[in-house]
Amino acid sequence: MSNFNFNKVILGGRLTNDVELKSTPSWVSVAPFSLAVNRKYPKDGQPQTDFISCTAWRQTAEFISRYFRKGSSLCVTGSIQTRKWQDQNGQNRY
């Protein structure tokens, strides 16, 4: 059996806010943003939306922050990565 690692995602949705371009202490451009992604309607016919947190880096971050605004349609490809940290109360957050 081979070791098969595959982590790729394609999301299409709308920006929930204007994208704020930031930079790391070493001057790498970064743009955190959130996409509202609609799901297929369940049997009851009510629309459902997932709000997905994303982060763009370097030239991609600069491009998104320059040309897209709140409500803009955006399709992104990338990989999923979860981070774990502790909040001010010592609770684990993801």
VEXNU-331986 format. One line per field, with one value per atom (N, C-alpha, C, O): residue number from 1; residue in one letter; atom name; x, y, z. Coordinates in nm, 2 decimals, padded with zeros to 4 digits. Layout:
! VEXNU-331986
pos <- (NUM, ...);
code <- (A, ...);
site <- (CA, ...);
px <- (X, ...);
py <- (Y, ...);
pz <- (Z, ...);
This chain:
! VEXNU-331986
pos <- (1, 1, 1, 1, 2, 2, 2, 2, 3, 3, 3, 3, 4, 4, 4, 4, 5, 5, 5, 5, 6, 6, 6, 6, 7, 7, 7, 7, 8, 8, 8, 8, 9, 9, 9, 9, 10, 10, 10, 10, 11, 11, 11, 11, 12, 12, 12, 12, 13, 13, 13, 13, 14, 14, 14, 14, 15, 15, 15, 15, 16, 16, 16, 16, 17, 17, 17, 17, 18, 18, 18, 18, 19, 19, 19, 19, 20, 20, 20, 20, 21, 21, 21, 21, 22, 22, 22, 22, 23, 23, 23, 23, 24, 24, 24, 24, 25, 25, 25, 25, 26, 26, 26, 26, 27, 27, 27, 27, 28, 28, 28, 28, 29, 29, 29, 29, 30, 30, 30, 30, 31, 31, 31, 31, 32, 32, 32, 32, 33, 33, 33, 33, 34, 34, 34, 34, 35, 35, 35, 35, 36, 36, 36, 36, 37, 37, 37, 37, 38, 38, 38, 38, 39, 39, 39, 39, 40, 40, 40, 40, 41, 41, 41, 41, 42, 42, 42, 42, 43, 43, 43, 43, 44, 44, 44, 44, 45, 45, 45, 45, 46, 46, 46, 46, 47, 47, 47, 47, 48, 48, 48, 48, 49, 49, 49, 49, 50, 50, 50, 50, 51, 51, 51, 51, 52, 52, 52, 52, 53, 53, 53, 53, 54, 54, 54, 54, 55, 55, 55, 55, 56, 56, 56, 56, 57, 57, 57, 57, 58, 58, 58, 58, 59, 59, 59, 59, 60, 60, 60, 60, 61, 61, 61, 61, 62, 62, 62, 62, 63, 63, 63, 63, 64, 64, 64, 64, 65, 65, 65, 65, 66, 66, 66, 66, 67, 67, 67, 67, 68, 68, 68, 68, 69, 69, 69, 69, 70, 70, 70, 70, 71, 71, 71, 71, 72, 72, 72, 72, 73, 73, 73, 73, 74, 74, 74, 74, 75, 75, 75, 75, 76, 76, 76, 76, 77, 77, 77, 77, 78, 78, 78, 78, 79, 79, 79, 79, 80, 80, 80, 80, 81, 81, 81, 81, 82, 82, 82, 82, 83, 83, 83, 83, 84, 84, 84, 84, 85, 85, 85, 85, 86, 86, 86, 86, 87, 87, 87, 87, 88, 88, 88, 88, 89, 89, 89, 89, 90, 90, 90, 90, 91, 91, 91, 91, 92, 92, 92, 92, 93, 93, 93, 93, 94, 94, 94, 94);
code <- (M, M, M, M, S, S, S, S, N, N, N, N, F, F, F, F, N, N, N, N, F, F, F, F, N, N, N, N, K, K, K, K, V, V, V, V, I, I, I, I, L, L, L, L, G, G, G, G, G, G, G, G, R, R, R, R, L, L, L, L, T, T, T, T, N, N, N, N, D, D, D, D, V, V, V, V, E, E, E, E, L, L, L, L, K, K, K, K, S, S, S, S, T, T, T, T, P, P, P, P, S, S, S, S, W, W, W, W, V, V, V, V, S, S, S, S, V, V, V, V, A, A, A, A, P, P, P, P, F, F, F, F, S, S, S, S, L, L, L, L, A, A, A, A, V, V, V, V, N, N, N, N, R, R, R, R, K, K, K, K, Y, Y, Y, Y, P, P, P, P, K, K, K, K, D, D, D, D, G, G, G, G, Q, Q, Q, Q, P, P, P, P, Q, Q, Q, Q, T, T, T, T, D, D, D, D, F, F, F, F, I, I, I, I, S, S, S, S, C, C, C, C, T, T, T, T, A, A, A, A, W, W, W, W, R, R, R, R, Q, Q, Q, Q, T, T, T, T, A, A, A, A, E, E, E, E, F, F, F, F, I, I, I, I, S, S, S, S, R, R, R, R, Y, Y, Y, Y, F, F, F, F, R, R, R, R, K, K, K, K, G, G, G, G, S, S, S, S, S, S, S, S, L, L, L, L, C, C, C, C, V, V, V, V, T, T, T, T, G, G, G, G, S, S, S, S, I, I, I, I, Q, Q, Q, Q, T, T, T, T, R, R, R, R, K, K, K, K, W, W, W, W, Q, Q, Q, Q, D, D, D, D, Q, Q, Q, Q, N, N, N, N, G, G, G, G, Q, Q, Q, Q, N, N, N, N, R, R, R, R, Y, Y, Y, Y);
site <- (N, CA, C, O, N, CA, C, O, N, CA, C, O, N, CA, C, O, N, CA, C, O, N, CA, C, O, N, CA, C, O, N, CA, C, O, N, CA, C, O, N, CA, C, O, N, CA, C, O, N, CA, C, O, N, CA, C, O, N, CA, C, O, N, CA, C, O, N, CA, C, O, N, CA, C, O, N, CA, C, O, N, CA, C, O, N, CA, C, O, N, CA, C, O, N, CA, C, O, N, CA, C, O, N, CA, C, O, N, CA, C, O, N, CA, C, O, N, CA, C, O, N, CA, C, O, N, CA, C, O, N, CA, C, O, N, CA, C, O, N, CA, C, O, N, CA, C, O, N, CA, C, O, N, CA, C, O, N, CA, C, O, N, CA, C, O, N, CA, C, O, N, CA, C, O, N, CA, C, O, N, CA, C, O, N, CA, C, O, N, CA, C, O, N, CA, C, O, N, CA, C, O, N, CA, C, O, N, CA, C, O, N, CA, C, O, N, CA, C, O, N, CA, C, O, N, CA, C, O, N, CA, C, O, N, CA, C, O, N, CA, C, O, N, CA, C, O, N, CA, C, O, N, CA, C, O, N, CA, C, O, N, CA, C, O, N, CA, C, O, N, CA, C, O, N, CA, C, O, N, CA, C, O, N, CA, C, O, N, CA, C, O, N, CA, C, O, N, CA, C, O, N, CA, C, O, N, CA, C, O, N, CA, C, O, N, CA, C, O, N, CA, C, O, N, CA, C, O, N, CA, C, O, N, CA, C, O, N, CA, C, O, N, CA, C, O, N, CA, C, O, N, CA, C, O, N, CA, C, O, N, CA, C, O, N, CA, C, O, N, CA, C, O, N, CA, C, O, N, CA, C, O, N, CA, C, O, N, CA, C, O, N, CA, C, O, N, CA, C, O, N, CA, C, O, N, CA, C, O, N, CA, C, O, N, CA, C, O, N, CA, C, O);
px <- (00.08, 00.00, 00.09, 00.18, 00.06, 00.14, 00.09, -00.02, 00.18, 00.15, 00.09, 00.16, -00.04, -00.11, -00.16, -00.25, -00.10, -00.14, -00.20, -00.14, -00.32, -00.39, -00.47, -00.56, -00.45, -00.52, -00.54, -00.46, -00.65, -00.68, -00.83, -00.91, -00.86, -01.00, -01.02, -00.93, -01.14, -01.18, -01.31, -01.41, -01.31, -01.43, -01.47, -01.39, -01.60, -01.66, -01.76, -01.85, -01.75, -01.85, -01.83, -01.78, -01.88, -01.88, -01.80, -01.81, -01.72, -01.65, -01.75, -01.84, -01.72, -01.81, -01.78, -01.86, -01.66, -01.61, -01.50, -01.45, -01.47, -01.35, -01.23, -01.22, -01.13, -01.01, -00.91, -00.88, -00.85, -00.75, -00.61, -00.58, -00.53, -00.40, -00.31, -00.30, -00.24, -00.15, -00.01, 00.01, 00.09, 00.22, 00.27, 00.25, 00.35, 00.42, 00.54, 00.57, 00.60, 00.72, 00.83, 00.92, 00.83, 00.94, 00.88, 00.94, 00.78, 00.72, 00.66, 00.67, 00.61, 00.54, 00.39, 00.33, 00.33, 00.19, 00.10, 00.12, 00.00, -00.10, -00.24, -00.25, -00.34, -00.48, -00.58, -00.62, -00.61, -00.72, -00.85, -00.88, -00.94, -01.08, -01.17, -01.13, -01.30, -01.40, -01.49, -01.53, -01.52, -01.61, -01.74, -01.74, -01.85, -01.98, -02.01, -02.02, -02.01, -02.03, -02.16, -02.19, -02.25, -02.38, -02.37, -02.29, -02.46, -02.47, -02.59, -02.68, -02.60, -02.72, -02.83, -02.81, -02.95, -03.07, -03.10, -03.11, -03.13, -03.18, -03.32, -03.38, -03.38, -03.52, -03.62, -03.72, -03.60, -03.70, -03.69, -03.77, -03.59, -03.57, -03.51, -03.51, -03.47, -03.41, -03.26, -03.19, -03.22, -03.08, -02.99, -03.03, -02.87, -02.77, -02.64, -02.60, -02.57, -02.44, -02.34, -02.37, -02.22, -02.11, -02.02, -02.00, -01.96, -01.87, -01.73, -01.70, -01.64, -01.51, -01.40, -01.39, -01.32, -01.21, -01.09, -01.06, -01.04, -00.93, -00.81, -00.83, -00.70, -00.58, -00.51, -00.47, -00.48, -00.40, -00.27, -00.26, -00.17, -00.03, 00.03, 00.00, 00.13, 00.22, 00.14, 00.05, 00.17, 00.11, -00.04, -00.12, -00.08, -00.23, -00.30, -00.41, -00.24, -00.30, -00.31, -00.42, -00.21, -00.21, -00.32, -00.38, -00.33, -00.42, -00.57, -00.65, -00.60, -00.74, -00.77, -00.88, -00.68, -00.71, -00.73, -00.80, -00.66, -00.67, -00.79, -00.85, -00.84, -00.94, -01.08, -01.17, -01.09, -01.21, -01.26, -01.18, -01.39, -01.46, -01.57, -01.60, -01.62, -01.73, -01.84, -01.88, -01.88, -01.99, -01.94, -02.01, -01.81, -01.75, -01.75, -01.72, -01.78, -01.77, -01.62, -01.54, -01.58, -01.44, -01.43, -01.51, -01.35, -01.32, -01.17, -01.08, -01.15, -01.01, -00.98, -01.07, -00.85, -00.80, -00.69, -00.62, -00.68, -00.58, -00.58, -00.63, -00.53, -00.54, -00.60, -00.60, -00.65, -00.71, -00.61, -00.54, -00.60, -00.51, -00.58, -00.64, -00.59, -00.65, -00.54, -00.43, -00.56, -00.47, -00.53, -00.65, -00.45, -00.50, -00.43, -00.30, -00.50, -00.44, -00.53, -00.64, -00.47, -00.55, -00.59, -00.51, -00.72, -00.76, -00.72, -00.65, -00.77, -00.73, -00.77, -00.71, -00.87, -00.92, -00.86, -00.90, -00.76, -00.70, -00.77, -00.74, -00.88, -00.96, -00.90, -00.85, -00.90, -00.84, -00.94, -01.06, -00.89, -00.97, -00.90, -00.79, -00.99, -00.94, -00.98, -00.95);
py <- (-00.12, 00.00, 00.12, 00.13, 00.22, 00.34, 00.45, 00.45, 00.54, 00.66, 00.76, 00.82, 00.79, 00.88, 01.00, 00.98, 01.11, 01.24, 01.33, 01.36, 01.37, 01.46, 01.56, 01.52, 01.69, 01.79, 01.91, 02.00, 01.91, 02.02, 02.05, 01.96, 02.18, 02.23, 02.33, 02.41, 02.33, 02.44, 02.49, 02.42, 02.63, 02.69, 02.81, 02.88, 02.82, 02.93, 03.00, 02.93, 03.13, 03.20, 03.35, 03.40, 03.42, 03.57, 03.61, 03.56, 03.72, 03.78, 03.84, 03.91, 03.81, 03.86, 04.00, 04.07, 04.04, 04.18, 04.22, 04.14, 04.35, 04.39, 04.33, 04.30, 04.29, 04.22, 04.33, 04.42, 04.30, 04.39, 04.33, 04.22, 04.39, 04.34, 04.37, 04.49, 04.27, 04.29, 04.24, 04.18, 04.25, 04.19, 04.13, 04.18, 04.03, 03.96, 04.05, 04.14, 04.02, 04.10, 04.09, 04.18, 03.99, 03.98, 04.03, 04.00, 04.11, 04.18, 04.09, 04.12, 03.98, 03.89, 03.93, 03.94, 03.96, 04.00, 03.89, 03.77, 03.92, 03.82, 03.89, 04.00, 03.81, 03.87, 03.76, 03.67, 03.77, 03.68, 03.73, 03.85, 03.64, 03.68, 03.56, 03.45, 03.59, 03.49, 03.48, 03.58, 03.36, 03.33, 03.28, 03.18, 03.33, 03.27, 03.18, 03.22, 03.05, 02.94, 02.87, 02.82, 02.88, 02.82, 02.67, 02.62, 02.60, 02.45, 02.42, 02.50, 02.30, 02.25, 02.26, 02.23, 02.29, 02.29, 02.15, 02.06, 02.14, 02.01, 01.99, 02.07, 01.88, 01.85, 01.96, 01.97, 02.04, 02.14, 02.26, 02.35, 02.27, 02.38, 02.51, 02.61, 02.51, 02.63, 02.64, 02.54, 02.75, 02.77, 02.76, 02.80, 02.71, 02.70, 02.76, 02.73, 02.83, 02.89, 02.86, 02.87, 02.82, 02.80, 02.92, 02.97, 02.97, 03.08, 03.02, 02.98, 03.03, 02.96, 03.07, 03.16, 03.05, 03.14, 03.10, 02.98, 03.19, 03.17, 03.27, 03.37, 03.23, 03.32, 03.31, 03.20, 03.42, 03.43, 03.49, 03.58, 03.45, 03.49, 03.55, 03.52, 03.64, 03.70, 03.77, 03.85, 03.74, 03.81, 03.78, 03.87, 03.67, 03.63, 03.73, 03.78, 03.75, 03.84, 03.98, 04.04, 04.02, 04.16, 04.17, 04.27, 04.07, 04.07, 04.07, 04.16, 03.99, 03.98, 04.11, 04.17, 04.17, 04.29, 04.41, 04.51, 04.41, 04.52, 04.51, 04.62, 04.40, 04.39, 04.34, 04.34, 04.29, 04.23, 04.31, 04.36, 04.32, 04.39, 04.30, 04.19, 04.34, 04.27, 04.24, 04.33, 04.11, 04.07, 04.02, 03.96, 04.04, 03.99, 03.84, 03.78, 03.78, 03.64, 03.61, 03.68, 03.50, 03.46, 03.30, 03.24, 03.25, 03.11, 03.09, 03.15, 03.01, 02.99, 02.84, 02.75, 02.81, 02.67, 02.68, 02.77, 02.57, 02.56, 02.44, 02.33, 02.44, 02.32, 02.36, 02.48, 02.27, 02.29, 02.27, 02.17, 02.36, 02.35, 02.41, 02.52, 02.34, 02.39, 02.42, 02.36, 02.53, 02.57, 02.57, 02.59, 02.54, 02.53, 02.63, 02.64, 02.71, 02.80, 02.81, 02.76, 02.88, 02.90, 03.05, 03.14, 03.07, 03.20, 03.26, 03.19, 03.38, 03.44, 03.37, 03.38, 03.28, 03.20, 03.06, 02.98, 03.04, 02.91, 02.80, 02.68, 02.84, 02.74, 02.72, 02.81, 02.59, 02.56, 02.61, 02.59, 02.67, 02.72, 02.67, 02.64, 02.65, 02.60, 02.70, 02.67);
pz <- (00.00, 00.00, 00.00, 00.08, -00.09, -00.10, -00.01, 00.04, 00.02, 00.10, 00.01, -00.07, 00.02, -00.08, 00.00, 00.08, -00.02, 00.05, -00.06, -00.15, -00.03, -00.12, -00.04, 00.03, -00.06, 00.01, -00.08, -00.09, -00.15, -00.25, -00.24, -00.23, -00.24, -00.23, -00.33, -00.37, -00.39, -00.48, -00.42, -00.41, -00.40, -00.34, -00.43, -00.48, -00.45, -00.52, -00.43, -00.37, -00.41, -00.32, -00.34, -00.43, -00.24, -00.24, -00.11, -00.01, -00.13, -00.02, 00.08, 00.04, 00.21, 00.31, 00.36, 00.41, 00.33, 00.36, 00.26, 00.19, 00.26, 00.18, 00.24, 00.36, 00.15, 00.20, 00.24, 00.17, 00.36, 00.41, 00.40, 00.45, 00.32, 00.29, 00.41, 00.46, 00.46, 00.58, 00.54, 00.42, 00.62, 00.60, 00.73, 00.84, 00.71, 00.82, 00.86, 00.79, 00.98, 01.02, 00.92, 00.91, 00.83, 00.73, 00.60, 00.49, 00.60, 00.48, 00.37, 00.26, 00.41, 00.32, 00.32, 00.43, 00.21, 00.20, 00.24, 00.20, 00.31, 00.35, 00.36, 00.40, 00.32, 00.32, 00.37, 00.29, 00.49, 00.54, 00.50, 00.49, 00.46, 00.41, 00.44, 00.47, 00.42, 00.44, 00.32, 00.26, 00.27, 00.16, 00.21, 00.29, 00.16, 00.18, 00.07, -00.05, 00.10, 00.00, 00.02, 00.12, -00.09, -00.08, -00.10, -00.17, -00.03, -00.04, -00.12, -00.13, -00.17, -00.23, -00.13, -00.01, -00.18, -00.08, -00.04, -00.12, 00.09, 00.14, 00.10, 00.03, 00.15, 00.11, 00.14, 00.06, 00.25, 00.28, 00.19, 00.20, 00.11, 00.01, 00.07, -00.01, 00.19, 00.25, 00.21, 00.23, 00.16, 00.13, 00.25, 00.36, 00.23, 00.34, 00.29, 00.18, 00.38, 00.34, 00.45, 00.57, 00.40, 00.49, 00.48, 00.37, 00.59, 00.59, 00.61, 00.72, 00.51, 00.51, 00.53, 00.44, 00.63, 00.65, 00.56, 00.55, 00.49, 00.39, 00.42, 00.48, 00.37, 00.37, 00.24, 00.20, 00.18, 00.06, 00.09, 00.18, 00.02, 00.05, -00.07, -00.19, -00.05, -00.15, -00.26, -00.24, -00.39, -00.50, -00.51, -00.55, -00.47, -00.47, -00.37, -00.40, -00.25, -00.15, -00.21, -00.19, -00.27, -00.33, -00.44, -00.45, -00.52, -00.63, -00.58, -00.63, -00.49, -00.43, -00.36, -00.38, -00.28, -00.21, -00.31, -00.28, -00.42, -00.52, -00.60, -00.63, -00.64, -00.75, -00.70, -00.77, -00.57, -00.52, -00.40, -00.32, -00.39, -00.28, -00.22, -00.27, -00.10, -00.04, -00.14, -00.22, -00.14, -00.24, -00.37, -00.45, -00.40, -00.53, -00.53, -00.43, -00.64, -00.66, -00.67, -00.74, -00.61, -00.61, -00.61, -00.53, -00.69, -00.69, -00.65, -00.71, -00.55, -00.50, -00.50, -00.48, -00.52, -00.51, -00.40, -00.39, -00.33, -00.23, -00.15, -00.20, -00.03, 00.06, 00.19, 00.23, 00.26, 00.39, 00.50, 00.50, 00.59, 00.71, 00.83, 00.82, 00.94, 01.06, 01.16, 01.16, 01.23, 01.33, 01.47, 01.48, 01.57, 01.71, 01.79, 01.78, 01.87, 01.96, 02.09, 02.09, 02.19, 02.31, 02.32, 02.30, 02.36, 02.37, 02.51, 02.58, 02.55, 02.67, 02.79, 02.90, 02.78, 02.89, 02.90, 02.98, 02.81, 02.81, 02.74, 02.75, 02.67, 02.59, 02.45, 02.39, 02.41, 02.28, 02.17, 02.18, 02.07, 01.95, 01.83, 01.82, 01.72, 01.59, 01.48, 01.37);
